[in-house]
Amino acid sequence: MQAVIQKWGNSLGIRIPNLFVKEFCLRHGSAVDIVEKDGAIVIVPPKISLDALLASVSADNVHVPIETGDSVGNEAW
């Protein structure tokens, strides 16, 4: 896929196609790493750690348990 480099202020920028935005869960303000690898420019999406995910859990966004019925086999509850 090709993209066109455009001037943004004193810098240059590339628009990231929506296909990649959705695939890598990017949004306005997302931080990415830009690295050189084997003569290519590589944009690396952020990796969310388990600690970061757990830090976002609060009493307001935790779900309630779902009752699935009685045990039907050798489940131990």
C-alpha positions in Angstrom: 0.0 0.0 0.0 1.4 3.4 -0.9 1.0 6.6 1.0 2.0 10.2 0.2 4.3 12.1 2.5 2.8 15.6 3.2 4.1 18.7 4.9 2.6 19.3 8.4 4.0 22.5 9.8 7.8 22.1 9.9 7.5 18.3 9.7 6.5 15.7 7.3 3.7 13.2 7.9 2.0 10.1 6.5 -1.6 9.3 7.0 -2.3 5.8 8.3 -5.0 4.1 6.4 -8.2 3.2 8.3 -7.6 -0.5 7.7 -4.5 -0.3 9.9 -6.1 2.0 12.4 -8.8 -0.6 13.1 -6.5 -3.6 13.0 -4.0 -2.1 15.5 -6.6 -0.2 17.7 -5.1 3.2 17.0 -6.8 6.5 17.7 -6.0 10.2 17.7 -3.2 10.7 20.2 -1.9 7.1 20.1 1.9 6.9 20.6 3.8 4.7 18.1 7.5 3.9 17.8 9.2 4.7 14.5 12.4 2.7 13.9 14.8 1.8 11.1 15.1 -1.8 10.3 17.1 -3.2 7.5 16.9 0.0 5.5 13.2 0.5 6.0 11.1 2.8 8.2 8.9 0.7 10.5 6.0 2.1 12.5 5.4 -0.1 15.6 2.0 0.1 17.2 1.8 0.4 21.0 1.7 -2.8 23.1 -0.6 -2.7 26.0 0.8 -4.6 29.0 -1.3 -6.6 31.4 -0.5 -4.2 34.2 -1.8 -1.3 32.2 -5.0 -3.2 31.4 -5.5 -4.2 35.0 -4.9 -0.6 36.1 -7.9 0.5 34.1 -10.3 -1.8 35.9 -12.5 0.0 38.4 -15.7 -0.6 40.3 -17.5 1.3 37.6 -16.4 -0.9 34.7 -16.2 -4.4 36.2 -18.9 -6.8 35.0 -21.2 -8.8 37.1 -20.8 -12.6 37.3 -22.8 -14.6 34.8 -24.7 -17.6 36.2 -24.4 -20.6 33.8 -26.4 -23.2 35.7 -25.5 -26.3 37.6 -22.4 -28.4 37.0 -23.0 -31.2 34.4 -19.7 -33.0 34.7 -16.7 -33.1 37.0 -16.4 -29.3 37.3 -15.2 -28.1 40.7 -16.6 -24.8 41.8 
